[in-house]
């Protein structure tokens, strides 16, 4: 896959995610419009209890486009409703007025300003003072108000300005206690929802065009990666290899978490694209039986990049050579490749990633213990890939780092085991990402290189006194 097509695929994947978000947002608004409104068209909040020993409960600094240059739509934006029920003996008053007029009216009056409303608690800021000079209903600045015993409902069409909400006893006495619920109604919900859906359709079309150009098969026969099968031993078509460095720094491994941050930022976006493109590839396999070659090469490149960074950092700690920023093959001492399949089962694509791979997920989970993001984290952003600690791989790599710090040498047997565990994980990733139909083997292929030769067959004992030897030939397919 060319660099240009890789960029197109990544951009297309990001645009597709944006399109899905817009469509989900528009659909959510339409669902809420049809299911969450009251019969009179309001969206309402849960009821909350408000109480104070002072003379007024207030909420201030409700700024609706008051400053010059602030955007505020002309005409009706929304209607708000406050449903207030007195829980004390006094009739209740609720009003909305300009903040400056409310401040003048309540100058020197004992008030409790509501600063936060949570599901489990309400917080206030109290100002101690005396009673108001006159009951609230005698003030002429209220733009909306309601007064009376039991429950009262205030409705108000939003206007430009800075406003305050005031709840008091109708006679201005101290000790205000009410239950209140807020609601809102707007005529803009349907236009906004339809706008989001339209924008989602536009971005979805753009994403489809970008992905089409990126995954379009080039003319001519593509290069096909082949994986040998030796003596019936069955080398799995995912090659994960590494060359252990002999001159590892004793202490550099302590700061590699910092050194790989640039890679983690890039990989976060690459893994997001990996997930979206895997979904696209799944549909392509379902209808055509083929994995689009451009997507395949891109996804293999993401896995290859991830393996190099893991090999350098806390997936192996086996090299101090800084990983290159590329999806392509390089001369880095850690390599990964997946053989391109000419044909894939259309039926397996529906079950292998969520059902057939479950036994491997359980085993790989023991190897990684939550660090699975950097190997099987399809659907995550990928930035959780290199968390420290946890899992058998993390424990073994930590032990290796300590040994290197004190001896300057990475134990070969420990490296072989770490490689075998990583190899198992990447095989499962390739299977779950729909790249191969061959079921991953339940075995540890230890060592830095793939097992390209069949295990030796024990010799057959010759009869006593027979000096002949048995010739054995192993043929590589």
N, C-alpha and C positions, 0 to 999 in steps of 0.2 A: 504494500500500500504506500503510495507516494505521500510525502509530507503534506502536500496541498490537500489531498483527499482526506488525510487524517485530521487536518484542521477543519475542513468542511464537516466531517462526521462529528467532531466534538462540538462545533458551533451548532450544528443541526440538533444534536442531542440536548444542548442547553435551551435552544429555542423551543424544542418539543416539551421540555419540562415547564417552561414558562406558559406555553399554550395549555397544557394540562391544568396548571394552577389557575389560569384565567377561567377556563371552562368549569372547573370545580367551584370557583368562587361564584360565578354566575348561576350555576345550578343550585348552589347552596342558598343563595338569596331567593331564587324562585321557590325552593322548597320551604324556606322560612315564611315567605309571603302566603303560601297556601296552608301552612300547618301551625305556625306559631302566633298568629294574630288572634286577638279577641274578636267577637262578633262585630264590634263597632270599628275594627280596623287598627287597633293599637297593639304594639309590642310592649309588654309590661314586665317590670322587674319583680323579684320576690319582695314580699312585705318585710320591712325592717322596723324595729322598735327604736324610737328616739325619745330621750328624756333628759331634763335638766332641772336644777333647782333655781336657775336664773329666770329672767323674764322673757327671754326669746331664744329660739334656735334659728341660726342663720347659716346660709351657704353663699359665699361671695365670689367675686372675680369670675363670673360667667361671661367671658369675653366673646362676642359674636361680631367679628370684623369691625371693631371700633376704631382702629388706627387708620390713618390715611394710607391708602395703597393696599390695605388688607383685602383679600378676595372675599366677597360674600355675594351669593347669588341674589339677583333681583326676584321679587315675587315670593311666593310661599315656599319655604324650604321644608318645614316640618311643623307639626303641632305636638306640644308636650302636654301631658296630663299628670297632675299630682293628686293621688287619692289619699286623704288624710282622715284618720279616725281617732278621736280623742279617747284616751284610756283613763283620763281623770274625770273630775266632776264638772269642770268648767267647759263651756262651749269653746270651740277652737277657731282660730283665724289663720289662714294661709294666704300669702300674697307674694307677688313678684313685682319688683320695682327697680328703677335705676339705682345703681350702687351708691352714687353720690348722695341721692336723696335719702336712701336707707341709712347711710352713715350719719347724716345730720339728725335724722329722727332718733337714732339709737345712741347718740353721743351721750356718754356718761351712764348709759343703761347697762345693767348686768346681762350679759349675753353668753351663749355657748356656740362657738363656731364649729360646725361639723367639718373635720379635716380629712377623714377617711371613713369609708363604709366597706366593711368586709362581711363575709358570710357569718363569721363567728363573733365579730365585735365592731363597735363604732367608736372612733376616737374624736375627742373634742378639744378645743382650745378655749378656756374660760376667761372671761373678762368680768371682774367683779364690779358692780355698780348698783344704782338705784332703779326705781321703777320709771317707766316712760311718762312723759308729761301728759299724754292723752292716749286713749285706746287706739289701736292700729287702724280700725275702720274709719276713723275720722281724718285720716291722711288722704290727700288727693293725688298722690303721685303713683299709686299702684296701677300697673298696666293690666293686671289680672288679679282677682282676689276671690275668696270664698270664706263664708263665716257661718257658724251655727253649731248646734249640738251634734253629737254622734259623728257620722261620716260626712265629709265634704270633698267635693271634686272640683279642681281648678284646671281649666284648659287655656292654653295660650299659644298663639302662632308666633314662632320665633321672629325676632326683629334684630336689626343691627344695633349694637350698643354693649355696655357692660352692665350686667344685671346681678341682682341678689334675690335669694329666696328667703322668706321670713315666715316662721311658724310661731304663733303666740297664743296665749289665752285671749279670748275675745275682749275681756275686760282689762287686759294688760297686767294681770296679776302674775306672781312668781309661781314656779313649779309647772313646767310644760311637759306633758307626756302624751305621745301619740304613736300610732302605727302608720307608716307611710309606704306607698308603692308608687313608682314612677313609670310612666308609659310614654311612647312616642309613636306618631303616625306620619308618614310621608308619602307624597305622590312620586318621589324620585326612585323608589325601590325597583320598580319594573324597568324603567329606562336604564338604570345602572346595571341591573342584571343582564338585560339584553345587550348592553354595550360590552360587558365582560365576555359574554358568549361570542359576540361578533369579533372582538379582539382575539379571543382564543382561536376562532376559526381562521383568522388571517395569519396568526403566528403558526398555527398548525399546518396551514398550507405552505408557508415559508419553510418550516421544518421538514415537511415531506419533500420539497424540492431540493433542499440542501442534502438530505440523506440519500435521495435518489441519485444525485450527481456523485456523492461520495461512494456509494456502494455499487454504482454501475460497473458491470464487468468490462474490463479492457478487452480489446480485440487480441486474438492470439491465445495460445494455451498458457495458462498461468503456471508458474513454478510450483510444484507440489512437493511438500516436505515428506520424506519417507522415513519410516522408523523400522529398523530391522527386527525380525523375529528369529530367534536363534534356537535351533534344535527343539522346537516346540515349547521353549521356556516362556515365550510370550512377553517380550519387552513392551511395556505400556506405551502408547503413542503420545506421551507427554514426557519430554526430556528435561530434567532439572539437574544441573551439574554445577560444581564449584571446585576451584583449585585453592587449597589452603595455603595462605601466605606463610612464609617461614620467618619473616622479620616483623612480626606484629609489635606495635607499640605497647608498652606495659600499661599505660594509663590513658591512652586516647579514648578507649571505650567508655570512659566515665563521662565524656562530653559529647559523644556522638548524637545523643538526643537533641542537642542544640545544633549540631552541624547539619542534620538532615531536615531541619525545618523548611528550607526552600523546597525540597523534594515533596514534603508532606502537603504543602500548599498546592503544588501542581497536581499531585495525586488525588487530592480531594475532588478536583474538577474532573480528572480523568475517570475516577471510579463512578462519578455521577453519570458521565457519558457512557461508561461501560454498562451500567444497569439499563439505561434507556435503549442502547443499541442491542443488548441481549434480548430485550423484549421484541424489538423489531426483527431480529434474527429468528426468534421463536415463531413468529407469524410466517416468515419466509419459509422456514423449514416445514411448517404445517401445510403450506399450500404448494410448495415446490419440491420438498425433500432435499433442499440444498441450503447450506449456510452461506450467505452472501460473502464472497471472498474479501471484499474491502472491510466489512465489519469484522470478519474473523481476524484479519491481519491487525486491525486496530486493537481488538481485545487482547490478542496475544501480546501486542506491544505493551499494553497496560500491565499485564501479568509479568512480562519480562522486566519492565521498569521497577515494579514493586519488588520482585525477587532480588534485583540488584541492590536496592536500598535496604531490604531486610538482611541480605547477606552482609552488607557493610555494617549495619547497626544491630539491632537486638533480635534479629531472626537467626543469626549465626555468629556474628562478630569475627568472621573469618578473613577479612581483608581490611586494610587501611587505605586502599586506593579509592578515591572519591568516585561515586557512581556518576555516569554521564547523564545528561538530560536528553534522553532520546528514547523513542519507541522501537528503534531499529536495533538489529544485532550489532554488537560491538566486541572489542577485544577485552572486555571486562572479565575478571576471573569467575564470575557467576553468570551462567547462561540458562536460558529457558526457551523451549520451542514446543509447539504442538503440531502434530501432523495434520494437514488439511484433509478433511474427509470429502471424498467425491460424492457421497450419498449418505443421507441420514434418515432414520426411521421417523415417519410423520407421527406415528402413535406414541413413541417414547417421549417426544418433546412435551407431551401433556402430563407425564407422570414422573419422569426421572428426577427432576430437580426438587420436587416436594415430597415424593413418596419413596422412590427406589433408593435415593441417597441417604435416607434417614439413618440406617446403621452406620454409615461412614460419618455422618454429622456427629453422632454420639462419640465416636472414637476421636475424631478431629477436635471436638470440644475439649476432650481431656488433654490433647496436645497443646491447645491454645488457650483454653479457659477464658473466653471473652475476648481474646486477641484475634479471633477468627476474622475480624474485619479486613486485616491486611492480606488475607488469602481467600476467604470465601464471603467477604462482606458485600456481595451484590446487593444494592439497595441502600447501603450506607454511603456516606460521603467519602469514606476511605481515610478521613483524618484521624480515626481511632486506631489506625493500623499499627502504630508503634508505641502503644502504651507499655509502660514497664511492668514487669511482674506477672505472675500467674501462668498456669499451664506448664506442661512438661518441657516444652521447648524453651519457654522463658527461664525455667529453673536450670536447665542444662546450660543455657547460654550464660547465665549468671555465674554458674560454677566455672565455666570456661574462662570468663573474664577475670575471676579471682585467681585462677591458676596462672593465666598469662601475666597478671600483675606481679606475682611472686616468683615465677620461674621463667618468664619470657617465652614460654612454649605452649602451644595449644595441643592437648593430648589428641593423638590421631584417632583413637577409638571413640573419644567423645565427639570429635568432628564427624566421624562416620555415622554415629547415631543421630546427631542433629540433622545431617543431610537426609537420612532416611525418613525422619519424621516430616521434614519440610516437603520431601518428594511426595509422600503420601497425601499431604494437605493439598498440594497443587494439582495432583491427579484428580482429587475430589472436586476441586474448583472447576477444572476444565469440564468434567462430567456435568456438574450442576449448571454450568454456563452453556450447556447444550452443544459443546464443541465436539464431543465424541460420543458414540453409542456404546463403546466397550466399557463394561462395568469395571471400576477400579479394583485392583486386586487387594486382598486383605493380607498384605505382607510388607515388611520393612526391607527395602532394597538399600542396604547400607553403603556408605562410601561416597566420595565426591563424583564418581562417574556412574552412569547408568549401567545396569548389568547386561552388557552386550554379548556375553558368552554364557552358554549353558553350564549349570553346575556340574562338576565332574561326577561321572558314574563310578561307584565303587568297583574295583576289579573283581572278576569271578575267580574263585580259588581253582587252581589246576589240580587234577587228580594226582595223588601221591606218586612220585617217581616220574611224572611227566614234566619234562623240561621245556615244553612248548609254552608260548605266550599267546594271549588272546589279543588280536589287533582290533582296535576300535576307532571308528572315524566319525567325526562330528561335522556335519555339513550345515553351513549357515544359509538360511533361506533369504 
